[in-house]
Amino acid sequence: MEILNNFLYKYKNSDFVDIEEIVKNEWVKIHTMDLWKIDWVLYENNIWVNSKLDLFKQRFVIAHEFCHFLLWEKWFSRWIFHSKDPKEKRADEFAMNLLLPKRALLKAYEEYQNIPCLVNIFWVPSEVIEKKLNLIV
């Protein structure tokens, strides 16, 4: 868990987190392609993301799977937000907290108070923003 906390601490004051750059710096390769009925796959140091997902969902998936990579939980996964598995919940929380630094989110929320605007600022799905706001506001 310390490795997750270190990443969150490192980016806690960011205005925008470039998850693709972070992942590449950790020697993880991102592949975007049509995966047919699968939304994403994590295998060793590769994350495949379905190109049919919108950009916001792709960024969240990358951050979510990156958590699994950091913790050596390298398996095939498909369901996000709906799993009751503690590892999936932890990966969702890590992705949410990494992509939505509290200070930056609160500042943007005070200024815009509009979820669609926040989606375009942080490039994160609206349900993730709503969940984080419910935790901090």
PyMOL commands that set and color helices and strands:
alter all, ss='L'
color gray80, all
select helices_A, chain A and resi 2-10+19-25+55-70+86-99+102-112+115-122+126-136
alter helices_A, ss='H'
color red, helices_A
select strands_A, chain A and resi 29-33+40-43+46-50
alter strands_A, ss='S'
color yellow, strands_A
deselect
rebuild
show_as cartoon
